[in-house]
Structure formats: C-alpha cells, structure tokens
Amino acid sequence: MMRLELVKRPQRSALFSVLSPFIAFAMTMIAGAIMFALLGVNPFNAFNVYFIQPVSEVWQLHELAIKAAPLILIAVGLSVCYKANIWNIGAEGQFILGGIFGSIVPVLFPDFEGPLVLPLMLLLGMLGGALYAAIPALLKTRFSTNEILTSLMLVYVARLFLDWLVRGPWRDPQGHGFPQTIQFGDSAVLPELMPDAGRANWGFVFALVAAIAIWLMMSRMLKGFEVRVLGSSPRAGRFAGFGFNKMVFFTFLLSGALAGLAGISEVSGAIGQLQPVISPGYGFTAIIVAFLGRLNPLGIVAAGLVLALTYLGGEAVQTALGISDKMAQVFQGMLLFFVLGCDTLIQYRIRLVGFAAPKLEAAPKLEEAR
C-alpha cells in the first residue's frame, strides 16, 4: 500500500516564495472560470463584470478604497501576530468593539461637538479593540488557553452585544423602531478625502500610515527583531532575554487597537451610525489579506485592494448576472486555500512511500499453549 508523506525541504525557494501569491491568484482565476462555466455563465464576461467594471470609474475607485481601508488596517496588525507565531483569529470582534467604544461620544453625548470629538472617538475605538484583544492574551498567558479558540468565540459575543445595544439602550427613539442608533453629528463623521469625486474618507489614509509604520517597526526597529526571533525560535528568544508573555500582550494589543481603529473609521465614515451589522466579515477576510501579502505590511496594501475588489465584484455579478453575492466569499475562500497550499508546497515536498502490512504471527501450537 502507498501513502503520501510531507517531507520538509532543506531550503525554501526564494523565487517561489515571491511568486506564491501570484500562482495562488492564477489558480483561483482558473477555478473561478470553471465555476462560472458550470453556472452557465461565460467566464470572460463574468470576469469582466467581477474585476473590471467595478473599477472603471473614479467614484468606483473611491468605493474600492472604502472597502480596502479596514482590510489593510486589520491585516497589518494581524501580520505582527502571525510573525510572532501568535494566532489572533478574533479581529472581527475587536473591529466591532472598536466601533462600539468609539460611538460612545456621539451616541451618549450628542450635544458634545467640536474639533476634539473625532480624535476622541478614534482613541476610544483603538482602546476598545485593544481591551477586547487583551482577553485572549490574558487567558493564554495565565491559563495557557488556546488563543485561536478564545479569540474566535469572542467574535460572537461582540456581535450579540452590538445587536443588543442597537435594539435596546442605544436605539434611536426617533428611528421608527429600526435597530440603529442616532445619526452621528457632523463633528463625529470622518471627513471625505475628495467629496466631489467620491466617498473615500480618511480611513484609507490611516491604513496607509499604519502599513508604513508597521513596516518600519518590523524592518528597522528592535521590537520587530524581537517579534521575528520569538516567532521563528521561542527558545532563542528566551536566551536573548525576550519575554514571550510580554510579546503575547504586545501583539494582541497592537492588532486589537488597529482593528478597533478600523471599526470606528468604518462606523463614523462609511455608515454614520451603529447598526446590527457593521462588517461584512472584514476581520476574517483580513486573515487572507495578511497571508496573501506574505505578512509584509507593504504587500498587505496591494492584497487589501485585491480582496476589496472581490467585495465590489460580488455585488456587481449579483446585479448584472443574477449570481449570488456570496460569490465573493467563494473567491476569498479559494484564494486562501491556494495561498496556503502553495506555501505548504514551498516548505514541503510530497513523497509517495510504501509500507508493508503487518504480518500476522502464526497461532501457537496446541502443545506449546499447554
């Protein structure tokens, strides 16, 4: 009988490490073409609607920036976690808590206006995301709980908490019973970059600044070196005097703060109020963005734009071709699958090995048994 075995390569291919995201994207396109053909849709027409038409006009580029901003902000924070071999899967919940904390000012103090309102909201949003991320960090360092499970389960707590708020104590009394807060005042709305051209706001600028700042930290600062050492060899990090528990808190608080900033930027910019759902799944899609960008903050900017396009494309094929907008999630899932598959084959090679079936020993003779 034969079986497959993964054998670690002595050295990773530098060329294929660079080409891996492009290979994964090409394979996603091939799989997408087959999927569209099975649905009875011309693949070339479908790709035109999915990838070209959503960015054919200036205002559509603004919509792309709106979708990309939270993905980039969240993904650059997650990249630091994953570089340290710490797995924060709950950025979606931290995004929601950032939106909730940042909305405290315009919802509970609607008469408070002025230039301090928006900076205070952004700081509260970052604080909310960081505090929520500190929960799985504390559980991991004190009780050795699995951060993947705890951070993921907290996402559903955050979603239910938001739903309770907008249907209960924070619901707009003049909102005709709809589950939503009051509309934010002018002082609490994130300004648009070019109002005459489209809706893109300063959230995209925050994303670019965060990407550059994290890139500088990871490539030029001691903290980035500490992250890389502890991620690649925790034992070497301990010998160097780097504390693993401190790193757990640092990475969770940083990624949570950036996810919270993304949350309040989305609420105060694109939405303008709290609703039962403020995210189409940015926190989970950002995981794909982080790996597609090779955990490099500058690569994440490009990956964020690509994944943002899948959201716009999903809406476009629903309108133009009558295909479910869930197609965006299918493309994102296939892209993640192929990215991880390519990365696995870069680090390991597949080997067919045979193994002999165990031989059954002959039953002992009756005389020997006696």
C-alpha positions in Angstrom: 0.0 0.0 0.0 1.1 3.6 -0.7 0.6 6.7 1.2 1.5 10.4 0.9 4.1 12.0 3.1 5.2 15.6 3.5 8.9 16.0 3.8 10.4 19.3 4.9 12.6 20.8 2.2 16.2 21.7 3.3 15.8 25.2 2.0 12.8 27.3 0.8 12.9 28.5 -2.8 13.3 32.3 -2.7 11.8 32.6 -6.2 8.7 30.6 -5.5 8.2 32.4 -2.1 7.8 35.6 -4.1 5.7 34.0 -6.9 3.4 32.1 -4.5 0.7 34.8 -4.2 0.6 35.2 -8.0 0.4 31.5 -8.5 -2.4 31.2 -6.0 -4.3 34.1 -7.6 -3.9 32.5 -11.1 -5.2 29.2 -9.8 -8.1 31.0 -8.2 -8.9 32.5 -11.5 -8.8 29.1 -13.2 -11.1 27.6 -10.6 -13.4 30.6 -10.8 -13.6 30.2 -14.6 -14.7 26.6 -14.2 -17.2 27.6 -11.5 -18.7 30.3 -13.8 -18.9 27.9 -16.7 -20.7 25.3 -14.5 -23.2 28.0 -13.6 -23.8 28.6 -17.3 -22.1 32.0 -17.5 -19.4 33.0 -19.9 -16.2 33.2 -17.8 -14.8 36.1 -19.8 -17.9 38.1 -19.4 -18.1 37.1 -15.7 -14.5 38.2 -15.0 -15.2 41.5 -16.8 -18.2 42.2 -14.6 -16.3 40.9 -11.5 -12.9 42.5 -11.8 -13.1 45.3 -14.5 -16.4 47.1 -14.3 -16.3 47.8 -10.5 -13.2 50.0 -11.0 -13.9 51.6 -14.4 -14.9 55.0 -13.0 -13.4 57.4 -10.4 -16.2 57.1 -7.9 -15.8 53.3 -8.0 -12.2 53.7 -7.1 -13.4 55.5 -4.0 -15.6 52.6 -3.1 -12.6 50.3 -3.5 -10.7 52.5 -1.1 -13.6 52.3 1.4 -13.6 48.5 1.3 -9.8 48.2 1.4 -9.2 50.5 4.4 -10.5 48.2 7.1 -8.9 45.2 5.5 -5.4 46.8 5.4 -5.7 48.2 8.9 -6.7 44.9 10.4 -4.3 42.8 8.3 -1.1 44.8 9.2 -1.9 44.2 12.9 -2.5 40.5 12.3 0.8 40.2 10.4 2.7 41.1 13.6 0.8 38.5 15.5 1.4 35.8 12.9 5.1 36.7 12.6 5.4 36.1 16.3 3.6 32.8 15.9 0.6 34.1 17.9 -2.8 33.4 16.4 -5.3 36.2 16.8 -8.4 35.0 14.9 -10.8 37.4 16.6 -10.1 40.6 14.8 -13.8 40.7 13.7 -14.8 41.0 17.4 -12.2 43.7 18.1 -13.4 45.6 15.0 -16.9 45.6 16.4 -15.8 46.6 19.9 -13.8 49.5 18.4 -16.9 50.7 16.6 -18.9 50.4 19.8 -16.4 52.2 22.1 -15.8 55.0 19.5 -19.5 55.5 19.2 -19.9 56.3 22.9 -19.3 60.0 22.4 -21.8 60.7 19.5 -24.5 58.4 20.9 -24.4 59.2 24.6 -23.3 62.8 24.3 -24.8 64.0 21.0 -24.6 67.7 22.1 -20.8 67.5 22.5 -19.4 68.9 19.3 -16.1 70.5 18.2 -12.7 69.5 16.9 -12.0 67.2 19.8 -14.9 64.8 19.1 -13.4 62.8 16.2 -9.9 62.3 17.7 -11.6 61.2 21.0 -13.7 58.7 19.1 -10.7 57.3 17.3 -8.8 56.9 20.5 -11.8 55.2 22.2 -12.1 52.9 19.2 -8.5 51.8 19.5 -8.9 51.4 23.2 -12.0 49.2 22.8 -10.3 47.0 20.3 -7.1 46.7 22.4 -9.1 45.9 25.6 -11.1 43.2 23.8 -7.9 41.7 22.4 -6.4 41.6 25.9 -8.9 39.0 27.0 -7.5 36.1 24.9 -3.9 37.4 25.6 -4.6 37.2 29.4 -6.2 33.8 29.1 -3.2 32.5 27.1 -0.5 33.9 29.4 -2.3 33.0 32.7 -4.1 29.7 31.9 -2.4 28.5 28.7 -5.7 28.5 26.8 -5.6 28.3 23.1 -5.8 31.8 21.7 -7.4 30.6 18.4 -10.5 29.3 20.2 -10.9 32.2 22.7 -10.4 35.0 20.2 -12.8 33.3 17.8 -15.5 32.7 20.3 -15.3 36.3 21.5 -16.3 37.4 18.0 -19.8 36.0 18.6 -20.0 37.7 21.9 -19.2 41.0 20.3 -21.8 40.5 17.6 -24.5 39.7 20.1 -23.5 42.7 22.3 -23.8 45.1 19.3 -27.1 43.6 18.4 -28.4 44.1 21.9 -27.2 47.7 22.1 -28.8 48.9 18.9 -32.1 47.1 19.7 -32.1 48.2 23.3 -30.5 51.0 25.2 -28.8 52.8 22.2 -31.7 52.5 19.8 -32.8 55.8 18.2 -36.1 56.8 19.8 -37.0 58.6 16.6 -35.9 55.8 14.3 -39.4 54.3 13.8 -38.4 51.1 15.6 -35.5 50.3 13.4 -32.5 48.7 15.3 -30.0 51.6 14.9 -28.5 54.4 16.8 -29.0 58.1 16.1 -27.1 59.5 13.1 -23.8 60.9 14.1 -23.4 64.7 14.1 -21.1 66.5 11.7 -18.3 66.6 14.2 -18.4 62.9 14.6 -18.2 62.0 10.9 -14.9 61.1 9.3 -14.2 63.6 6.5 -14.1 62.5 2.9 -10.8 63.0 1.0 -12.3 64.4 -2.2 -16.0 64.9 -1.7 -16.5 66.0 -5.3 -15.1 62.7 -6.7 -16.4 60.0 -4.3 -16.9 58.8 -0.7 -13.4 57.7 0.2 -12.5 59.0 3.7 -9.5 59.4 5.9 -9.8 55.7 6.9 -7.8 54.8 3.8 -5.1 57.3 4.9 -5.0 55.7 8.3 -4.5 52.3 6.7 -1.5 53.5 4.6 0.1 55.2 7.5 -0.3 52.1 9.7 1.2 49.9 7.0 4.2 52.1 6.6 4.6 52.4 10.4 4.4 48.6 10.9 6.9 48.1 8.1 9.4 50.4 9.7 8.9 48.7 13.0 9.4 45.2 11.6 12.4 46.1 9.4 14.2 48.8 11.3 13.5 48.6 15.0 14.4 46.2 17.8 10.8 45.4 18.5 10.4 44.0 15.0 13.6 41.9 15.5 12.1 40.6 18.8 8.9 39.6 17.0 10.8 37.7 14.3 13.1 35.9 16.8 10.3 34.8 19.1 8.2 33.7 16.1 10.9 31.6 14.5 12.6 30.3 17.6 11.0 30.9 21.0 13.9 29.2 22.8 16.4 31.5 21.1 14.2 34.4 22.1 14.3 33.4 25.7 18.1 33.1 25.7 18.2 36.6 24.2 16.1 37.9 27.1 12.8 38.4 25.2 9.7 37.6 27.2 7.1 35.5 25.4 4.2 36.6 27.6 5.0 40.3 27.0 5.1 39.5 23.3 1.7 37.9 23.5 0.2 41.1 25.1 2.1 43.4 22.7 0.9 41.6 19.5 -2.7 41.2 20.7 -3.0 44.8 22.0 -1.4 46.2 18.7 -3.6 44.1 16.4 -6.7 44.8 18.6 -6.0 48.6 18.5 -5.7 48.6 14.7 -8.8 46.5 14.4 -10.7 48.9 16.7 -9.4 51.9 14.7 -10.8 50.2 11.6 -14.1 49.6 13.3 -14.7 53.2 14.4 -13.4 54.5 11.0 -16.0 52.3 9.2 -18.8 53.4 11.6 -18.0 57.1 11.5 -17.1 57.2 7.9 -18.9 54.8 5.6 -22.0 54.2 7.8 -22.6 57.2 10.1 -24.3 55.3 12.9 -24.3 51.9 14.6 -26.4 49.1 13.1 -26.8 45.4 14.0 -24.2 44.6 11.3 -21.3 46.9 10.7 -18.9 44.5 9.0 -19.4 42.0 6.1 -16.6 39.9 7.6 -13.6 42.2 7.4 -11.9 40.6 10.4 -11.9 37.2 8.8 -11.1 38.4 5.2 -8.1 40.3 6.7 -6.5 37.0 7.6 -6.5 36.2 3.9 -5.1 39.6 3.1 -2.3 39.1 5.6 -1.2 35.8 4.1 -1.6 37.0 0.5 0.6 39.9 1.3 3.2 37.5 2.7 2.9 39.1 6.2 4.6 42.1 4.7 2.8 45.4 5.5 3.6 46.9 2.1 2.4 43.7 0.4 -0.7 43.8 2.5 -1.7 47.1 0.9 -1.8 45.5 -2.5 -3.5 42.4 -1.2 -6.1 44.5 0.6 -7.0 46.2 -2.7 -7.4 42.9 -4.4 -9.6 41.4 -1.7 -11.6 44.7 -1.6 -12.3 44.2 -5.3 -13.9 40.8 -4.5 -16.5 42.5 -2.4 -17.3 45.0 -5.2 -17.2 42.2 -7.8 -19.6 40.1 -5.7 -22.1 43.0 -5.7 -21.6 43.5 -9.4 -22.2 39.9 -10.5 -25.4 39.8 -8.4 -26.8 42.9 -10.2 -25.6 42.1 -13.7 -25.6 38.3 -13.9 -28.1 37.3 -11.2 -25.5 35.3 -9.3 -25.5 35.4 -5.5 -23.2 38.0 -3.9 -21.8 35.1 -1.8 -19.6 34.6 -4.8 -17.2 37.0 -3.1 -16.8 34.6 -0.2 -16.2 31.7 -2.6 -13.4 33.6 -4.3 -11.9 34.6 -0.9 -12.1 31.0 0.3 -10.5 29.6 -2.8 -7.7 32.3 -2.7 -6.9 31.4 0.9 -6.9 27.6 0.0 -4.5 28.1 -2.8 -2.2 30.5 -0.9 -1.9 28.0 2.0 -1.4 25.2 -0.5 1.4 27.0 -2.3 3.1 27.9 0.9 2.9 24.3 2.1 4.5 23.0 -1.1 7.2 25.6 -0.8 8.2 24.3 2.6 7.5 20.6 2.0 7.6 18.2 -0.9 5.2 15.3 -1.4 6.7 11.9 -1.3 5.0 8.6 -2.0 6.1 5.9 0.4 5.0 2.3 0.7 4.6 0.4 3.9 4.2 -3.3 4.3 1.1 -4.7 6.0 1.9 -6.1 9.4 2.4 -9.9 9.3 0.2 -12.0 11.5 2.1 -14.4 13.6 1.1 -18.0 13.4 -1.1 -19.2 16.3 0.9 -21.1 18.8 0.7 -24.8 18.6 -1.6 -26.6 21.0 1.3 -28.3 22.7 3.1 -25.0 23.3 0.0 -23.4 24.6 -0.3 -26.2 27.1 
